[in-house]
Amino acid sequence: MQNPQFQVSQEQSVHVMKFILPEMIDTMEIDALIDQVLRALEKTAGERWIMELNEVAYLGSSMLGLMVNIRERIRQADGRLVLCGLSPQLLRIFQACCLERLFTIVKTRAEAMTRVMRE
């Protein structure tokens, strides 16, 4: 099942997880998105990942919880994760929740590629 709010692609040896989220998203859509994201990580969590958030208007508590879950799965599998494309509003949300300490956050996808390959 395709989910229009989530795409995974590969660039070189890096998996790119892109979220396309409107300001409002209902619970059923969130549940389907969470399932799809976790399935995408099952066999590749130990690899290099970029999470691209430049098309995310808002992250509620469910999505923030998913982000922490993604980070933990990748970390436990000895993978690497870099976030990019956070709007100033999203960055403030991350800072308010002290999440910027958990994640490596850069501005652009190009910076994320450089960083994830180095780590």
C-alpha positions as CSV (number, residue, x, y, z in Angstrom):
1,M,0.0,0.0,0.0
2,Q,1.4,3.3,-1.0
3,N,1.2,6.2,1.4
4,P,1.3,9.7,-0.1
5,Q,2.8,11.1,3.1
6,F,5.9,8.9,3.1
7,Q,8.5,7.9,0.4
8,V,11.7,5.9,0.6
9,S,14.3,6.2,-2.1
10,Q,18.0,5.4,-2.3
11,E,20.8,7.8,-3.2
12,Q,24.2,6.1,-3.5
13,S,24.3,3.8,-0.4
14,V,22.0,6.0,1.6
15,H,18.2,5.5,2.2
16,V,16.3,8.7,2.0
17,M,13.0,8.8,4.0
18,K,10.9,11.7,2.9
19,F,7.8,12.9,4.7
20,I,5.1,15.0,3.0
21,L,2.7,16.0,5.8
22,P,0.0,18.6,5.8
23,E,-0.9,20.7,8.9
24,M,-3.7,18.3,9.7
25,I,-3.6,14.5,9.5
26,D,-6.1,12.1,11.0
27,T,-5.4,9.2,13.3
28,M,-6.1,6.5,10.8
29,E,-3.6,8.1,8.4
30,I,-1.0,8.4,11.2
31,D,-1.4,4.8,12.2
32,A,-1.0,3.7,8.5
33,L,2.1,5.9,8.2
34,I,3.7,4.6,11.4
35,D,3.2,1.0,10.2
36,Q,4.6,1.7,6.8
37,V,7.7,3.5,8.2
38,L,8.5,0.8,10.7
39,R,8.2,-1.9,7.9
40,A,10.6,0.1,5.7
41,L,13.1,0.0,8.5
42,E,12.9,-3.7,9.3
43,K,15.7,-5.0,7.1
44,T,17.7,-1.8,6.7
45,A,17.8,-0.1,10.1
46,G,21.6,-0.8,10.3
47,E,22.4,1.2,7.2
48,R,22.7,5.0,6.5
49,W,19.5,7.0,6.6
50,I,18.5,10.6,5.8
51,M,15.1,11.8,7.0
52,E,14.0,14.7,4.8
53,L,11.4,17.0,6.4
54,N,11.2,20.0,4.0
55,E,7.6,19.2,3.1
56,V,6.3,18.8,6.7
57,A,4.1,21.6,7.9
58,Y,3.6,20.3,11.4
59,L,4.6,17.4,13.7
60,G,2.2,16.3,16.5
61,S,3.1,14.1,19.4
62,S,2.4,10.9,17.4
63,M,4.9,11.9,14.7
64,L,7.5,13.1,17.2
65,G,7.2,9.7,19.0
66,L,7.7,8.0,15.6
67,M,10.8,10.1,15.0
68,V,12.3,9.0,18.3
69,N,11.3,5.4,17.5
70,I,13.0,5.6,14.1
71,R,16.1,7.0,15.7
72,E,16.2,4.3,18.3
73,R,15.8,1.4,15.8
74,I,18.5,2.8,13.6
75,R,20.8,3.4,16.5
76,Q,20.3,0.0,18.0
77,A,21.1,-1.6,14.6
78,D,24.3,0.5,14.5
79,G,22.9,2.5,11.6
80,R,23.3,6.3,11.0
81,L,20.5,8.9,10.7
82,V,20.7,12.6,9.8
83,L,17.7,14.9,9.6
84,C,17.4,17.7,7.1
85,G,15.0,20.3,5.7
86,L,13.4,21.4,9.0
87,S,11.5,24.6,8.8
88,P,12.2,27.2,11.6
89,Q,8.8,26.1,13.1
90,L,9.8,22.4,13.1
91,L,13.2,23.3,14.6
92,R,11.5,25.2,17.4
93,I,9.3,22.2,18.1
94,F,12.3,19.9,18.3
95,Q,14.1,22.4,20.6
96,A,11.0,22.8,22.8
97,C,11.0,19.0,23.3
98,C,14.8,18.8,23.6
99,L,14.9,16.5,20.6
100,E,17.7,18.5,18.9
101,R,20.0,16.7,21.3
102,L,19.0,13.3,20.1
103,F,19.3,13.9,16.3
104,T,22.0,15.1,14.0
105,I,20.2,18.0,12.2
106,V,21.5,19.8,9.1
107,K,19.8,22.2,6.7
108,T,20.1,20.6,3.3
109,R,20.0,17.1,1.8
110,A,23.5,17.7,0.4
111,E,24.8,18.4,3.9
112,A,22.9,15.4,5.2
113,M,24.6,13.2,2.5
114,T,28.0,14.4,3.5
115,R,27.3,14.0,7.2
116,V,25.8,10.5,7.1
117,M,28.7,9.2,4.9
118,R,31.2,10.6,7.4
119,E,29.6,9.3,10.6
